[in-house]
Amino acid sequence: MPGYPRYRIRNWAEHQHYKDRNPPWIKLSNGLLTSEDWVTLSDASRVLLIASMLLASRTGRSGEFCGNPEYVKRVAYLNKLPDFDPLVKCGFLEVSGDALQNASNMLQNASSEGEESRGETEERQRKVECSSLDDNGPLFLEWWERYPRKIGRKKCEKIFLKLSKPDRELAAGPAYDVWVKHWATIEDRQFIPHPSTWLNEERWESDPPPSKHNTPPIKMDDREFDSYGWSRAERGLE
């Protein structure tokens, strides 16, 4: 039956000599009683193995049967749906080669479909990014050329293009002019934030901090005191 795995009793042809007939009985070896696998199986798995052998006897010398759990449960009068995994793990059952091939084909098809799906998704994303770049590329390039610290252009471009259109216009608009003028007063560029940081934190929404380079020096006269209460005259500055 399509959709269900087929199982084969291991060494079926060696132990069940049916030739071309399908008898209503199966042969059991008393060697099972000394088999570690058989002894350690649960009662449900042992009953399932006997039921599997009875089902396999209907197919002649192949020793195969369909693993439809609902059918096996009904025909073998089981209390719950069968679990074939313990029998496969201990070697009493084998998954039919045809079933393995079908499973392999299904996995390969699913993998191909997944790759195609991923490919289509990546292509759509690329088109969206290209479209965004066409619409806002000049604006980003203008913004980038004016930024005094050139670090991580690709990262900045992705961040910039993910901004909403109003935010892109703000980030490259008059508020940006204020920041550019502020940065022009800073001699050491390590005190200028990375461009990606400036974008991620939406700093165009706030004013630049006061520049200490523009702060006039403090002039002290005799009436001004230092932190220890000493005046300029007392410190010998006059």
C-alpha positions in Angstrom: 0.0 0.0 0.0 1.4 3.4 -0.9 2.3 5.7 2.0 3.2 2.9 4.4 6.6 1.2 4.9 7.0 -2.5 4.1 8.9 -4.7 6.5 10.7 -8.0 5.9 11.3 -10.8 8.4 15.1 -11.3 8.7 16.4 -14.6 7.3 12.8 -15.5 6.4 13.7 -17.8 3.4 16.3 -19.6 5.6 13.9 -20.6 8.4 10.5 -20.7 6.7 10.5 -23.3 3.8 7.2 -22.7 2.1 8.4 -22.9 -1.5 5.3 -21.8 -3.5 2.6 -22.3 -0.9 1.2 -20.0 1.8 0.5 -22.3 4.8 -1.7 -21.1 7.7 1.1 -21.6 10.2 4.7 -20.5 10.8 7.8 -22.2 12.2 9.3 -20.9 15.5 12.8 -22.0 16.7 13.3 -22.7 20.4 16.5 -20.7 19.9 14.3 -17.6 20.6 14.3 -18.6 24.2 18.1 -18.0 24.5 18.1 -14.9 22.3 19.1 -11.8 24.3 17.1 -9.6 21.9 14.0 -11.7 22.3 14.3 -11.8 26.1 14.9 -8.1 26.5 11.9 -7.1 24.2 8.7 -5.9 25.8 5.7 -8.2 25.8 4.1 -5.9 23.2 7.1 -6.2 20.9 7.2 -10.0 21.2 3.5 -10.3 20.3 4.1 -7.9 17.4 6.9 -10.0 16.1 4.7 -13.1 16.0 1.9 -11.1 14.3 4.4 -9.8 11.8 5.6 -13.4 11.0 1.9 -14.5 10.5 1.4 -11.5 8.1 4.6 -12.3 6.2 3.5 -15.9 5.7 0.7 -14.7 3.5 3.2 -13.3 1.0 5.1 -16.5 0.3 8.9 -16.6 0.2 9.5 -12.9 0.3 8.7 -12.6 4.0 7.4 -9.0 3.5 4.3 -7.4 4.8 2.7 -3.9 4.8 3.4 -1.8 7.9 0.0 -0.1 7.9 -0.4 0.4 11.7 -4.2 0.5 11.7 -4.4 -2.6 9.7 -1.8 -4.5 11.8 -3.6 -3.5 15.0 -7.0 -4.8 13.8 -5.8 -8.0 12.1 -3.5 -8.9 15.1 -6.1 -7.9 17.7 -3.6 -5.5 19.4 -4.6 -3.1 22.1 -2.8 -0.1 20.6 -1.0 0.9 17.4 2.1 -1.2 16.8 5.6 0.2 17.2 8.0 -1.6 14.8 11.1 0.4 15.8 12.3 -2.0 18.6 12.0 -4.9 16.2 14.0 -3.1 13.5 16.7 -2.0 16.0 17.3 -5.5 17.3 17.3 -7.0 13.8 14.2 -9.1 13.8 12.7 -6.9 11.1 14.2 -5.1 8.1 12.8 -2.3 6.1 12.2 -3.4 2.6 14.6 -2.1 0.0 11.7 -0.7 -2.1 10.5 1.2 1.0 14.0 2.6 1.6 14.3 3.7 -2.0 10.9 5.3 -1.9 11.8 7.1 1.4 15.1 8.2 -0.2 13.3 9.5 -3.3 10.8 11.3 -1.1 13.7 12.9 1.0 15.5 13.8 -2.2 12.4 15.4 -3.7 11.7 17.3 -0.4 15.3 18.5 -0.4 15.1 19.6 -4.0 11.8 21.4 -3.3 13.4 23.0 -0.2 16.3 24.2 -2.2 14.1 25.6 -4.9 12.0 27.3 -2.3 15.0 28.8 -0.6 16.3 29.8 -4.0 13.1 31.5 -4.9 13.0 33.3 -1.5 16.6 34.5 -1.9 15.8 35.7 -5.4 12.7 37.6 -4.2 14.8 39.1 -1.4 17.5 40.1 -3.8 15.0 41.8 -6.1 13.5 43.7 -3.1 17.0 44.8 -2.1 17.9 45.8 -5.6 14.6 47.7 -5.9 15.3 49.5 -2.6 18.8 50.3 -3.8 17.5 51.8 -7.1 15.0 54.0 -5.2 17.3 55.1 -2.3 20.8 54.3 -3.6 21.7 57.9 -4.4 20.4 59.1 -1.0 22.6 56.5 0.8 25.6 57.4 -1.3 25.2 61.0 -0.5 24.8 60.2 3.2 27.8 57.9 3.1 30.1 60.4 1.4 29.4 63.0 4.0 30.0 60.7 7.0 33.6 61.4 8.3 34.3 57.9 9.6 34.2 55.3 6.8 33.6 51.9 8.5 31.4 49.0 7.4 29.8 50.4 4.3 27.8 47.2 3.4 26.4 47.0 6.9 25.4 50.6 6.9 23.8 50.2 3.5 21.6 47.4 4.8 20.6 49.3 7.9 19.9 52.4 5.8 17.7 50.6 3.3 15.7 48.9 6.1 14.7 52.3 7.5 11.3 53.7 6.5 11.3 56.3 3.8 10.6 59.2 6.3 13.5 58.0 8.5 15.8 57.8 5.5 15.0 61.4 4.6 15.5 62.5 8.2 18.8 60.6 8.5 20.2 62.4 5.5 18.4 65.7 6.0 18.9 68.9 8.0 19.4 67.0 11.2 22.3 65.2 9.6 23.8 68.6 8.6 24.0 69.5 12.2 25.9 66.4 13.1 28.3 66.8 10.2 29.1 70.3 11.4 29.6 68.9 14.9 32.0 66.2 13.7 34.0 68.8 11.8 35.1 70.2 15.2 36.5 66.9 16.4 40.1 66.3 15.5 40.4 62.7 16.7 38.0 60.5 14.7 37.9 57.8 17.3 35.4 60.0 19.2 33.1 59.9 16.1 30.7 57.0 16.4 30.7 54.2 13.9 28.2 55.0 11.1 26.2 51.8 11.8 25.9 52.8 15.5 24.6 56.3 14.5 22.0 54.7 12.2 20.9 51.9 14.6 20.5 54.4 17.5 18.6 56.8 15.3 20.8 59.7 16.5 19.3 62.1 14.0 16.4 62.3 16.4 18.7 64.0 19.0 21.1 66.9 19.0 24.9 66.4 19.1 26.5 66.6 22.5 28.4 69.8 23.3 31.8 69.8 21.8 34.5 70.4 24.3 36.7 71.7 21.5 34.3 74.7 21.3 34.1 75.3 25.0 36.0 78.5 25.9 38.7 78.1 28.5 37.6 79.1 32.0 39.2 82.3 33.2 39.9 82.7 36.9 40.4 85.9 38.7 41.4 86.5 42.3 37.9 85.8 43.5 37.8 82.4 42.0 39.0 79.4 43.9 40.1 75.9 43.0 38.6 72.7 44.5 40.8 73.1 47.6 39.7 76.7 48.2 43.0 78.2 47.0 42.8 81.4 45.0 45.0 82.2 42.0 47.1 84.6 44.1 47.5 82.0 46.8 48.6 79.5 44.3 51.2 81.9 42.9 49.5 82.3 39.6 49.6 86.1 39.8 
